[in-house]
Structures are given as C-alpha cells and as structure tokens.
C-alpha cells in the first residue's frame, strides 16, 4: 500500500503520524556536509551537522551573489546546483581516490579575464579557525586541477569572511605556499602516490606550481562589503544595455 494512503476505516491521526515518521526518516538520513579535509562528504544524524551544512551552503550562496554583483561574472553555480555541481567534483588521483569538490564555479567576463573559468572555496568563518589546514589542501587541489583538468579552471579563488595566517599573509599566493600544501603529510600519498616528502618533492612540476600561484585569489568579505555593490535594478539595466550592444 502506498505510504501516503491509509486503510479504509483508519483514523486520520494514524495516517498523519505515519506520514510524519516517513518524512523525518528521509531528512535524518539524507543530511550531507561539505567535503572535509580528506575530501569525503560526511553524513550525520544530528542537528549540529545540519547547522554546519547550512552555514557552508550559505557562505557559498553569499560568495556567488557577491561575485555576480561585481558584474564581472557571466555565469556561476555552486556545488549544490542540480545540473552544474558535477563540474566542481573531482577525485584525489592516488590512495583511496576519495572525492572532493569546490564550492563555487563560473565564468568571468570583461577585460583580461573575459571567458576565463574559475573555481572558489568559501569559508563562512567568524575567526581564523582551521583555515590554514584547509588552505594547504586547497592549493593541492588547485595544483591537481591545473595539472590534470586545466580546461575547467583558469583561476582559483579562496573567499573567506575572516583572514588567517596573518603573520604570513603576503606569502599565501606564492609558489612556496603551493609547495608547502603539496608536501603536507596527508597529501603525499593522495597527490603523488609517494611515501615520503623527498619522493613527493621530486615529482612536483615547478612550472605548474608557478602557474597556480599566479592564478590564486585570496578575497576577504564582510557583511557590509556584501551590501556595497551594484543593485539588482542597476545590474539589470547594465545587462539590458549589453544585450542591445550584442555583447551577451
């Protein structure tokens, strides 16, 4: 018998109760968190996990809206998009080959970046937190994308609401920072299939490291900054003008 129907003569309260239980089971077992440092999406049964997922999803949504409001993004999507999410999903090439994903992706427009693809990692943090650890993994992912999937991304954006590694802030977008992330112990096996740092170091392509460093963006947002952008009304006028001029 279908779950949404009750046997003849059953009281309405029984029917409603069974329906509620079915819905609760679905929500509890389908809660998914963003990929963790090891690249695996974790499933949890408790509300804190759901809250973490919502916070991460909200950060990706806000970052995407801000990027759109710069008027320099022609298309964009998040890792929760029903169609485009697959463009942001990849696997570590070695070890257990676990999956990982970027939070936002899209296509830039105008000027020197016109038509360039980008991917972004979004950290909806109110403190520095563990961003440094995640940053090391992120630059390793960027290296892999530039090495193996370069047609999917020309730029790599780290978008956060709080700075981190303040003592070495100016060094975040350097070849040294990319190399550091590649040589973190947890990345040796899954990036290079190496057992020790020296073996991994010998496999690093320094040209790709330099390319990645050149294409890194580190962007710090704030609540007020998100509001100081072009309004939807004026963006609509701009898009209308671009359409009339045959630019889009």
Beta strands, then each sheet from edge to edge (+ up, - down):
strand 1: 32-35
strand 2: 41-43
strand 3: 73-78
strand 4: 89-91
strand 5: 99-101
strand 6: 104-108
strand 7: 117-123
strand 8: 155-160
strand 9: 216-220
sheet 1: 1+ 2-
sheet 2: 3+ 6- 7+ 8+ 9+
sheet 3: 4+ 5-
end
